[in-house]
C-alpha cells in the first residue's frame, strides 16, 4: 500500500537521514581514532616494556660490572643481595645469605664491631647516611677489608625498615696504604740520616700520610725545610767528591773558608785535601777514621782560608754510599772554633796561673808558720827579759824595747801575708760565737790609746745606745778589720782626731733600723782628720799589694794587703766597705756587717740609783765630736747633759745655772786653748754656788804631773781618753760616793774595768810544743803565774802523759811531728 507522506514528513525524514549519516560518519571517525589510539598505546607499551627490559638488563650488567656489591640489610644482620660477586668476596654464595644460612654480622671481625655500631648510631641520629670501613673474615679464613656506604630507611613511625647500600673490597687499597706509609717512613729515615740538623727538621715534618700524593707533598715540604736549614745554618754544610772537589756548600761554609760565593768556592777548590788541610798528618788521620767508622764527629784540625789565613775548625762528616756500597760523596758539618780555641788557651793559662797562685799561697802559709815559730820565741824571750828583775842598763832596756817593737811590726806583716794566703787558697773562715760588742771596742781602745796620746791626737769611740751589744759572730775578724782601719787612721793623722763609731743601719722604711729577731746589720765608721787620699788612687785602694802611691810605703810602711783583707772579711760578714776622702782634710772608712743576736744573756744597762735620775752634767771639751759622744753616753745613763767648748764658757754656764737649776757634776777636758782644765777647775772652786761640785778631769795624755796638779786643784776623779762607757759610769757614781748594782748577773767589763782576780797557783798544765825555744818561753811565762808546768814534744807524747797523769789543762801546738795537735786532741777526747 502506498502511504501518503506529506512534504514536511519527507523533509523531516531527509533531515533525520542526514543526521544519521553524520552520526555514522562521526562514529566511524571516533572508532578510527580510538583504534589508532589503542594501536599507539599498544605500540608505546611494547616500547616501554622493551626499554624496561633493556634498562633492567643494563642495570644488572652495571651491577655485575661494578666492583661494589649492592644489597639491602636488616637490623638482625641479614642481607639481600642483587649479584653473585658476594661469593668471590666472602666465599659464601648469594643463596647462603638470601636463605639466611649466614648473616653478614657473622663474618665481621669482632674487634671492629664496636666501631661499626658507633658509626651506625651516630648516622641514625643525623642524616642516616654513613660510610664505614671494617674487616670481615672470609669462608677460607682470609681477612678482607670492606668499605660500606649505606643509607638507613625508616617508616613513618621512625622504625628502621631496611638499610640499602653497597660493599666494596678495599683490601688492596689498605695494603697499598700500609706499603705507602712504610715507604714514606723509609724515605724519611734516609733523608734524616743525611745530617743531624736535617734529622731534627724531618722529625717535625712527620705527619700521617694516607695517599701517595700526601707523601709527595710531605717530601716537598721536607726538601724546602732542608734547603732553608742548609742555607741559614750557622755552621758550614758541604758535600764533596772522593777526589776532593766541592759539590755543594752553604753560605756559612763559604764564609768560614773566606770565599765570596759558592761559585767562587767550587771554581777555586779543585782538591780540598791539598788546599784546605794545614797539617797533612791530620788529613791522613781523618782518612783512617773514615775507613774504620765511616762517620767522624768533632774532628779538630786547622784549615787554610782563601787568603792563606789559618783557622781552627771542628769537622763532623760521613761517607755516603749507593746501594752497591760504592762511595758517592762525603757530606759534613764544619764549625769555626778559632775563638773557642783562643778562649781555651786563655783558660789554660788562667788555670795555670791560679794553680801557681794556690801553690804560692800554700807555700806562704807554710812559710808563715815557720817564720812565726822563731818570731814567737823572740817576742816571748824579749818580754821575759824586760819583765825580769835583773839589773839592766838603759841601753839594754832600750834595745829590748826596740826588739819588741820590731818583732810586733814583723808579726803584723806576717799576719797580713798569712791572711792573704788563706784568702787566695779559700781557707779563711768566719767563726760564729757569742761576744759582747763592748769587749771588741775596749780592746781597740786599749790598743790605740797610748799610740794616739804619743802622737798628740785624740781618739774617740762611740757606740749608739740602740745598738745591740750581745752579738753572735766572729769578734776576732771584726776586731781585725777595725784594728786595720784604726791603725791606718792613726798612722796618717798628724793632728786632730780619729773617731770610731758604731750605729744601726737604717732600713728602707723611715724611722726604723735594719734588724730582725735573729740578726742585725751594724755600720762601723772610722773617720780621721789626716792627710787624705788623692782621688786618682781611690779605685785601686782595696787591691792587693796596693797603696796610695810608692811614697806612702816608703814613709809610713805597710804591705798594701790590709785593705784588701778588710774588704774580703767584710764581705764574708755579709757587708760592704766604702771610703770617702778629701786630700788634706781626712778620710772616712765605713763598712757594714751582719751579726746574730744572742737568745740569752742579753746586755743589760747598769741600774741608776733613783736619786741620780735626771742628774745635770756639764761636759767641757773643745773637741766637738767628743762633746757630742759624751752627751749621747750621758743621756743613755738617764742624765741631763749640756756641753760647752771652753773653760770660760763652763764658768759662765755654771754661774747662770746656779740661779736656776744647778749642775750636779762637771766632766772637764784638761787640754783646751785659752784656759786649760786645771785652771778652769781652780776658778770653779772659787765660785760661791759651785765650789763643791764634783769635777772629773779627762785627758788623752796620762801624765803624772797633770794628775798631781789636778789633785791639788781639788779634782774628784780622773779619766784617760778614750773613755770607756763602763768606767765613765763608775767614776761618776763614785764621785757621788754611791754604789750601783745590776739586776741579775753582771756583764764583764760593763760596770767596772776591775775584773775578779784569777789565781793559777798550783794548777797543773801540760805544755805540748815541738820547738824547744817556744817550750822554754811558754814554760817561764806560765811558771811566773804560779803554774806547775809539764812538757811534751809532740802529740803522741802528750796523749801518753794525759793517760798517766792528771792535768787541769793542756796547751797544744798544732803542727808537730809524729802526731799533730788535732789528732792528739781527738785522741785525748
C-alpha angles and dihedrals in degrees: 000000000000118000119210109241120193125231091247091054091048090050089049093050091049090053092047090050091050091049091047091052090049091049090049090049092049091046090051091049090048091048089048091050092045091050091050091048091050091049091047092047090049091048091049091047089052090049091048091049089048092049090046091051090047091047092048089049091049091045092052091044088049093049091046092047096048119091088224122088111223122207150126126262135197134211092253090065097255122127139199115217132201101200142037099241089096089082093057089048101045106012089240121108126241089248090056088063097037092051089047090239086137132014126218092239089058092071100042113111107255095229090062098048094085093055091045091055092047092054092046092050091048092050092048089057094048131028096332091238122116146163120204137173123212144144130259130191112232124219089264091053095254117144111237125189113225130195110201123194112185147157125217113226119201134184126242089277092055093252115142112253099177144317119245122196149106137273123216128191105230097167093115091048091050091050089047091051091050090048089047092051091048091048091049091049091051090047091052091048091053092048090045093055094061097082137349091242092049090051090056091048093048091052087063090052096059110121134156107271119197101172137034089246089061090049091053091048091050090049091051091052090046091053091049091053092046090053090049092051091043093054099038101039115124090222127063118263120192147160123212137180122246085254093061102257119138111242098180138344135180125237093261091058090048091050094046092053092047100245126139099229143349089264090053089051098047092044094048101041113070096159118013090189089071102027099045109034114083092187116049089195090059089052091053091048090052092051089051091053090050091052091050101041108007086219126075124190129194096350107174122209141131126268133196115236122215092270092048096258116145121234133178113239139182114216128199115177145148139205116249116209135184126237089278092055092251115148109249103173146322121253126188154147123253125198127188105229098169093115092045091050089051091051091048090053090050091048091049090051090046092049090049091050091048091048089050090049091050091049089049090049091051089048091049091048092052093042092048089056091048091049094046092055097065090033089057088053091051093050093043095048090046091052090048091050093048091047097048123103094233114126108253130181121241089252091054092049090048091051092048091048091051091047088053093048093047091046092053090047090052090046090054091052092048091048090054092049091047093050092046091051089050090051093051091046091048092238100118111109135185117230125218112216138139114264142156118244091217090060090058092046093046091051089050090050093050091049098052107025095088093041091052091045092052090052092048095240128124122240119199130192124197133178115186114240094238094054112110109241102194103073141165117225142077109313092180094058092041089052090047092057093045091046092051094048093043092047090054091047093052092041094054097040118087098171138008123035148309118219126196112191135178124196141149122277110242117237123229087262112083116250096015134100128229098255137126130188090268106029142034132194113219130191120218118197126191111187128177138177094223136123096301128215124275112243094238091064096049098088094059096038095109094042118115117261089009130130132172090269139330092269090060092064092046094049103035104020126218137132099253090239100100100085093041089054091046092053092051093047092048091051090049087055088055094253141103136232129222136179135206122186143167117199110248094009106068146264135264122203116192127182136169130213136181120231135180122241120238113245092209137025093042118190112264126197119236117267110254115217109250093240091056096057109118093011110170112237125187115208115202115191133133091214110089094204092052091050092052094048095045089049091052092048094048092049089052086058088057091252125137105238131193125178135205130183104228145028091250091054089048092056092049092048092050092050091049093047094048090070094046119020113345123219118248099207141007128217104204127191113218103212110057131139122258094006121028124211097261092052090048089049092053090051091049090055088059095053113106097222101033104035092113098040113127112252123195115198119217126195138164089212114066097204117165094221091054091054091049092051091048092050090049090052091054104262116174099203143001130220129186115217132269085056118210115222095233093050091047091053093048092047093051092047092047089050087061089045089241133132127220131199137190126240104247126344117359121237110236113255093010102100103022140005090228110100125193110273112251116215116206098172110137096009114142115225129179110214113202112193130139095202110086096208093050089049089054093048095046092044093054093047092050094044090053086061090055096257122148104231128201120180138214126189098214143005095268092055090046092055091052092049092050089052092051102038140030121245133182091216143358122218106204130193115214107218111051136139124260094012125014126217096265094053092044093050091049091050091049092050 
